[in-house]
Amino acid sequence: MSKPGTNSGRRAELLGIAAGLFAERGFVSTTVRDIADAAGILSGSLYHHFDSKEQIADEILTGFLDELFGTYAEIVESRLGPRKTLEAVVAASFDSIHRRPAEVEIYQNEAKHLAKQPRFAYIGTRNAEFRKLWHDLLAEGIAAGEFRADLDIELTYRFIRDTVWVAVRWYNPEGTLSAADVAAQYLGILLDGIATRRRRVKKET
């Protein structure tokens, strides 16, 4: 008889292996046999845990998204104010890239394709939630005078979304900068710019 938790532990291990392969090779190009070979088991044995490759991807993505959006919800509920909330959401996003790079890579590369399947309809729902989160946050910041009044909210949202999540392609978890360091640098660029402020010298008359 297997010990309690053994099956769930093995299941989590298989999901981790599959996530790595999906991130590296792509969902379409990765086969059930590839996952089984990497796990050191027969393909048939994998079906004792999952009914299809789609179920594996489904569990990977739902686990990742539920955790990420749960963190976002906790931040929003803390009522930190627009700027502090923005900073916390960005920091949480970079932390997610650090801890779950394979899942982020899969979402970045496969979400558009997978969302066309009924099983993955929640991807579109999550995208809409994410867009609303940022639209509301930016609008509140403008209303509170914390963000510039001339911001185009949709453009700003798209800029932040794309520049944060593309970091998964270059961020090195073993590099000299931690996820928190990268988030701090990013926020400095986003909120304060990169140019030093120069004093205007009055011309002598």
N, C-alpha and C positions, 0 to 999 in steps of 0.2 A: 504494500500500500504506500502511495506517495505521501509525503509529509504535507501538512496544511500549508498552502501558499506556494508549493512547488510548481504547480501548473500555472498559476498567475505569474510567477517569476519567469518561467520559461516563455510564456506568452509575451511578456514585456521585452524579454531578450530578443525574441523573433521580430517584434515590431521595431526594435532598435536597429537590427540588422537590415530589415527591409527599408527603413527610412534612409539609412546610409546609401543603399543601392539606388533607391529612387532619386536621391539627391545627386548622386554621381552619374548615373546612366540615363535617368529619365524614367517616368512611370511606364510608358509604352514599350521602351526597349528592355525593361527588366522583366524576366519571366519568373514564374513560380519556381521553376527548377533552379534559377540563379539564386533565389532566396534560400532554397533548401540546401543547395551546395555550400553557400556561405555559412549556413548554420550547421553544416555537417550532418544533415539528415536526408532521408529520401523525400521526394516530392509528395508522395502519398501521406507521409507523416505530418507534413505541414497542414494537410486538410483536416487533421484531428483538432487543429486550433482555429482555422479560418476556412470559410467556404469558398473564398475566391481572392484574387489579387486586389479586387476592388474593396473587399471588406478590410483588407490590411491597410490600404490607403485611407479608407474611411476612418478607421480607428486612430491612425496616426494624426490625421488632420483634426478630427473632433477633439482629441485629447489636447492637442496644441492650442487650438482656437478657444476651447472652453477655459483653459488656464489663462491665456492671454487676456481675453475679454473679462474674465473674473477679476484680474488685476486692475484692468482699466476701470471697472465698476467701483472697486474699492477706492481708487484714487478720486474719482468723481464724487463719490459719496463723502469723502473727507472735507469737501468744500474748502479747498485751499486758496481759491481765487484763480482767475484765468491764467496768469503768468505761471504761478507755482504749479497749477494743474498741468499746463503744457510741459513744463520742465519734467514733472514726474512721469507723464505719459511717454515722453521721449526717452527718458532714462529706463523705464520699464521695457520699452521696445528694444533698446540696445542690449539690455540684460537678457531678453529672450533670444536675440541673435547669438549671444555668448553661450547660453545654456542649451539651446535647441537649434543649432545651425542647420541640421539636416531638414527638420520640419519647416523652417523658414524658407529654405531653398526649394523644397517641394511646393510650398504654397506660392512662392514667387513664379516658379516655372510651370506648374501644372494646374493652378486654380482655374484659369480661363477655360482650359480644355475639359477638366473634370466637372465644372459647374454646369455643363450642358447635359449631364446625366442626372436623372431624377434623384438618384441616391445622394448626390452631392449638391442638392438645391440649397442647402444651408450656407454654402459658400457665398452665394449672391446675397443672402440675408445678412451675413457677417460683414460683407463689403459695404452694404447700405448702413449698417450700424456704425461702422468705422467712419464713414463719410459724415454721418450725422454728428458723431462725437466731435469731430474736428470743426465742422461748420458751427455747431453750438458754442464750442469753446472759443473760436475766433470771434464770433459775433458778440459773445459776452465780454471778451477782452476789449473789443472796439467800444462797446457801450460803456465800459468802466474806465475808458481812457488809458488802458494799459497797452493797447496795441494801436498802431496808426489807423486813423479814420479812413485813409485812402486805400486800404488793402482790398484787393479783389479776393474774396473769401475762397471761391472755388479754385482759383489759381494757386493761392497760398497753401490750401489743403493738398493739392496735387504735388506741389513742390516738396512739402514736408514728407508726405507719404513716400514719394519715390526716392528722395535723397536719404531717408532713414533706412528703408528696407533693402536698398541696393547694397548697403554696407556688408551684407552677408557674403558678398562675392569677394571682398577684399579684407575683411576683418580677420585678424589672426589672434585666436584666444591665447596663444602662447607668446604673443608679441610684447613689446615694452609698454604698450598702453592697454589698460584694462577697459572693459565695457563702460565702466563709470567714467574713466578718463575720456574716452571717445565721445560719450554723451555730453560731458562738460564742454569739450572743444566744439562740438556741433552746436550746442546751445549758445555758446559765445559768438559763433559765426552768425547763427540765425538771428539772435536777439540784439547783438551789439555790432555786427559787421566785422570787417577785417582792416579797415582803414583807420589810421590815427586821425584824431580831429586836429585840424590846423587852425591856429588863430589868424584871423585876417589882420594884416598890418595896414594901418591907415597911412595913406600917402600924405606926405608933408605938403602943405600949400605954400 
